[in-house]
Amino acid sequence: MPSVTTKKRWRTCRSLHRSSLGIWGNYCPEEAPTKGEPFDVIANDFQRYIMPGITHWQHPSFFAYFPVANTFESVLADMLAGSITNPGFNWACSPACTELEMLVMDWSAKLFGLDPTFYVESKSGGGVLLTTASDSALTAVVAARSRYTKAHPGVPLDKLVIYGTSQTHSLGAKAALILGLQFRAIEVHAKDNYALRGDSLVNALEEDRKDGKHPFVVIATVGTTSSGAIDNIEEVGEALIGYPDIWLHIDAAWAGVALACPEFREALHLRAINQYAHSFCTNFHKWGLVNLDCSAFWVRERTLLMDALDVTPEFLRTKQTDTGTVIDYRNWHLALGRRFRSLKVWFVLRSFGVAGFQAHIRKGVGLAKIFESYVENSSLFELVAPRSLGLVVFRLRAPTSFSTPVPVTPIEGSDLSQETELVACASPDTTATEVCPREPVLSKTNALNRAFYRRISARKSILLTQTDLAGTFCIRMAIGAVKAEEKHIRGAFNLLVEEALATLEECENT
């Protein structure tokens, strides 16, 4: 099995791919073969041509973006679901597909501490498994738009406004683009840890209303991509009491699974989510031990979702649907056909149990705390934002008066000890290749950190991503891979120290 082979080779492979742009033209014919080829030839070509172009997101030294989960249980379940190939758009297609999804969505809602009104068994709300958080947000916006336009008939669609922040994922702006609506990104600030505050929201709502616009949905984030910021859901929810026509959607794509651990619930604003949110989303496929794709989406009032999305031609009618005794999940999302994703969640939750799931989350947070302590105790680096669960955002300090740091003691057998490669070729960074850029728009520290990031990216044995926070160029260390251990964190920090010193030396010599 390629996946098994890949895991065995992790100790000798890099995380980044080795491909260059357009390389496929040299490997493959322009047309499909007229006659079928032996499978062993195809399998060999997979290793020869495909794997060199793969970035190993499950590598223990992959710290870019956010983790993407992969476990034996979820891969096996995905394979079994693929062998069944059931579109599952209504209960009659295969009752097991629908009823297992109902079950695991209630299991998951209870695991995360969601209010019982979000349970399928409540008969009012419920959950559904979608592709990604972008899909979940788009679905929420469609339901919110339907709700608002029914209450306010005749409102021009181009006057409807979706609200997020300057740190909201692109899913908000993309939903507006797809639906022909407006998106307003409310500016958030470092003094608030880049969280949306209630007064900022109210100011934006009132300003737009005076301008003839119609606010109808707010997308609040629990764990932003850039810094892991958590919007102040308590303040946002209280502010929206005065705007009962506005839908509140919570995007907790990455951080939401941490609600499984009671000790994180207060920081993640669970009480306010349960009190104010109309819908909530988190991705099992990020930090939740289930492979792509598996986005869990809950609504408090399922009828609002179904009213917006129910289209039932005669050929889709069934006796069970007509009597209203079953759920047809085709009316809970945009597509008709759907994958049997619930099998993956069922396998994972049964195999790991609540305790195992919690242990995985706690391990990621614990490793991030270790890396955070390395940064705080180093004269080379500084935190740019507070650590958020498994995410640490930092940068190289501008050279002033620090002593030469001592790297963390290397560990024998570390995956970084022999410069193993996790990636395939190029870094996610697209900046130019000069060592110390002197663009007038960049501060000296930003230029220094861009040079530092290019050096890190060239190593290919670890992978991190860059971001910008209020004009500050910084680097994200996102921890949460299933196989990550303390030795990988220590090895990564040693590499960062090495490249930081080299960056400073090069800049001094230019």
C-alpha positions, -999 to 999 in steps of 0.1 A, spaced: 0 0 0 15 34 -10 3 51 23 20 24 44 52 27 23 52 64 26 49 63 64 78 39 66 99 62 45 92 93 66 125 90 84 144 92 51 121 116 31 117 153 32 85 171 38 86 193 7 82 181 -28 111 179 -54 91 189 -85 96 220 -106 70 239 -125 58 221 -157 77 189 -150 47 168 -160 52 176 -196 84 155 -196 67 125 -179 33 118 -194 19 116 -229 -6 142 -240 -35 116 -243 -47 87 -223 -34 53 -236 -55 35 -262 -50 2 -244 -49 -5 -207 -16 -8 -190 -5 -34 -164 -12 -23 -128 24 -28 -117 35 -2 -143 9 22 -130 20 16 -94 57 21 -103 48 54 -120 30 65 -89 63 62 -69 84 75 -98 64 105 -108 37 113 -82 55 109 -49 84 133 -58 57 160 -63 40 154 -30 45 176 1 41 153 31 15 171 53 16 142 78 53 144 83 61 150 120 82 181 109 54 196 89 45 228 108 30 249 80 -6 261 75 -25 238 100 -22 201 105 -41 177 82 -51 145 100 -44 110 88 -49 78 108 -51 42 98 -87 41 110 -99 70 88 -80 58 58 -94 23 61 -129 37 65 -124 60 35 -114 30 14 -145 10 26 -167 40 19 -152 43 -16 -159 6 -23 -195 11 -14 -197 43 -36 -231 53 -24 -243 89 -32 -264 90 0 -285 120 -9 -316 107 9 -325 81 35 -338 56 10 -304 55 -9 -290 36 21 -304 41 55 -271 32 72 -254 62 55 -279 87 68 -285 72 102 -248 68 110 -242 104 101 -270 114 125 -254 93 152 -218 106 148 -229 142 146 -246 138 179 -216 120 193 -194 148 181 -217 176 194 -216 160 229 -178 155 226 -174 192 219 -199 203 246 -224 219 221 -258 228 234 -285 200 230 -303 223 205 -276 214 180 -283 177 184 -301 158 156 -321 141 184 -334 175 194 -356 175 163 -349 212 159 -312 214 151 -286 189 139 -253 184 122 -241 173 87 -207 164 74 -195 186 45 -163 190 25 -145 220 41 -151 250 63 -155 271 32 -184 248 21 -199 250 56 -196 288 57 -212 291 22 -240 269 33 -246 290 64 -246 322 43 -272 307 19 -294 298 49 -289 333 64 -297 350 31 -329 330 27 -340 338 62 -333 375 58 -348 380 24 -380 362 35 -383 387 64 -374 416 42 -388 409 7 -375 431 -21 -341 438 -7 -315 440 -35 -290 412 -31 -261 435 -38 -271 454 -6 -267 424 16 -235 424 36 -215 395 52 -193 406 81 -159 392 92 -126 407 102 -93 415 87 -82 381 101 -112 361 88 -104 332 65 -109 339 28 -141 318 30 -160 349 40 -150 369 10 -154 339 -13 -189 333 -1 -197 369 -10 -181 365 -44 -200 334 -52 -234 348 -41 -230 383 -55 -230 399 -20 -208 423 -2 -182 413 24 -169 437 50 -137 430 69 -137 448 102 -102 459 112 -90 442 144 -60 452 164 -30 437 183 -42 453 216 -72 429 214 -51 400 202 -67 404 168 -101 395 181 -134 410 170 -150 431 197 -186 439 202 -183 477 199 -163 474 166 -191 452 152 -219 476 162 -201 505 147 -197 487 114 -234 476 114 -247 511 121 -224 527 96 -236 503 68 -273 506 78 -271 544 74 -255 538 40 -285 518 29 -269 484 33 -284 453 49 -263 434 74 -275 398 75 -247 375 87 -216 377 109 -188 351 106 -169 350 139 -138 330 141 -125 307 169 -88 303 159 -78 324 129 -53 312 104 -27 338 108 -24 339 146 -51 316 161 -70 347 173 -104 340 190 -131 366 184 -149 377 215 -180 356 210 -196 369 242 -194 405 231 -204 397 195 -234 377 207 -246 403 231 -242 430 204 -264 410 180 -292 408 205 -302 442 191 -301 428 155 -323 397 156 -323 393 118 -285 388 117 -272 352 116 -241 344 137 -219 316 122 -189 304 141 -159 293 120 -138 271 143 -123 250 115 -90 244 132 -95 251 169 -130 237 173 -119 201 179 -100 214 211 -135 218 226 -132 181 233 -109 190 262 -129 208 290 -99 229 301 -99 248 267 -136 255 266 -136 288 284 -109 302 262 -127 291 231 -159 308 243 -181 276 244 -207 291 266 -212 321 243 -213 298 212 -240 277 228 -260 308 237 -257 329 206 -246 309 175 -270 300 147 -244 276 132 -210 262 141 -183 245 121 -151 226 128 -129 204 106 -121 169 117 -96 167 89 -74 194 104 -66 184 140 -93 158 145 -77 125 134 -99 121 103 -84 124 68 -96 148 42 -124 158 37 -146 160 68 -160 193 79 -186 191 107 -214 217 104 -242 222 130 -273 244 129 -296 253 157 -327 254 135 -326 228 107 -358 242 91 -339 274 82 -314 253 63 -339 231 46 -362 260 36 -332 275 18 -320 243 1 -349 220 -4 -356 213 -41 -376 181 -46 -384 170 -82 -407 140 -86 -378 116 -91 -364 124 -57 -396 120 -38 -399 90 -14 -426 78 9 -403 83 40 -395 119 29 -432 128 23 -441 116 58 -413 137 73 -401 108 93 -365 108 80 -337 132 73 -326 137 36 -292 153 39 -294 165 3 -315 194 18 -288 203 42 -261 214 18 -254 226 -18 -248 194 -36 -271 164 -43 -247 135 -41 -225 131 -10 -198 109 3 -201 84 32 -179 106 55 -196 95 87 -179 61 85 -145 78 90 -157 96 121 -173 65 135 -141 44 130 -119 71 146 -141 79 176 -146 42 183 -109 33 180 -95 63 199 -124 69 222 -130 103 239 -98 98 260 -76 91 230 -90 120 211 -84 143 240 -49 130 244 -41 138 208 -52 174 212 -34 178 245 -2 165 230 -3 191 203 -8 219 228 19 205 250 44 205 222 35 240 213 41 251 249 76 236 246 83 255 214 69 287 230 93 283 259 122 280 235 112 312 218 107 331 251 140 319 265 160 328 233 176 362 227 172 356 190 134 353 187 103 370 200 66 361 200 44 383 177 11 371 192 2 350 222 4 312 216 -30 298 206 -34 261 214 -9 245 190 0 276 170 30 298 178 37 330 158 72 344 161 99 363 143 136 370 144 145 399 166 162 429 149 199 427 158 206 450 188 224 436 218 217 399 224 242 373 233 249 343 210 222 317 218 229 281 227 208 257 206 187 231 224 207 199 229 202 177 198 186 144 202 202 113 187 180 99 159 160 131 154 144 132 120 163 165 114 197 151 124 207 141 89 188 168 70 159 146 59 135 162 35 99 167 42 89 188 13 92 184 -24 107 215 -39 98 250 -34 87 269 -3 53 285 -1 70 318 0 70 337 -33 93 366 -25 125 373 -44 158 356 -36 181 384 -25 195 379 9 186 412 25 160 431 6 159 469 11 125 477 -2 115 511 12 81 498 23 95 472 45 110 478 79 144 465 86 130 438 108 105 427 81 133 425 56 155 405 80 126 381 86 119 376 49 156 367 45 153 344 75 122 327 61 138 321 27 167 303 44 143 281 64 124 273 33 155 263 14 164 236 40 133 216 31 136 193 62 109 213 80 81 234 66 66 265 81 45 293 66 47 331 68 20 356 76 15 393 81 0 407 113 -7 445 111 23 450 88 46 427 107 61 399 87 62 368 109 64 330 109 39 305 120 47 272 138 16 251 136 19 219 157 -5 190 156 8 162 134 -2 128 147 34 116 147 50 147 160 71 143 192 93 165 214 124 156 194 109 171 163 102 203 181 137 205 195 152 196 161 132 223 144 143 249 169 179 240 165 175 244 128 159 278 133 187 290 155 213 278 129 195 297 101 189 328 123 226 331 130 234 326 93 208 352 83 222 378 107 258 371 95 248 375 59 229 408 66 259 422 85 281 414 55 259 431 29 
